[in-house]
Amino acid sequence: DRAAKYLEEEGFQPLSEVPTPAPPCPAPRYIAKIFVDCPGRIVEAKINNLSPHEFTDTRNAEIIWGGARLGNNPIHLKIRKDPNAEELGPLRVEVYLLPEIPGNVPVKAYALNCAADEDPPNLIDSGFVVNADLLAKGKRN
């Protein structure tokens, strides 16, 4: 039975301990996503001191807990080489605000780009500001 075989795989097994519950977060003002392309690297990100993310040798996007806020939005990044990786590729970390109004487009609020042969800092404390100018970039008439 194929279904029973899948249930025996590691991803379906219970955790050895109960995970820490996620911190409460306010309703998002703006829906936002973090996109990371990190071949050969591990990127840990925390946005607004609330939304933790970890990406390992992957290209993926995740919704930011609590979304983006009007004004300053801090980003803390921890970047290191993946010990299991064979080679490094270019690194991209981007944050997008997603439109809630049909017809509008996503807006890039933050970007970090490094070439494959470039060593980014291990720790980055940065951020982005959501204001009227940034929001206007996503509006279509």
Secondary structure, DSSP 8 states (H G I E B T S, - for coil): -HHHHHHTSGGGS--SS-----------SB-EEEEEE-TTEEEEEEETTTEEEEEES-EEEEE-TT-B-SEEEEEEEEEEE-TT-SS---EEEEEEE--SSTT---EEEEEEEE-TT----SEEEEEEEE-HHHHHTT---
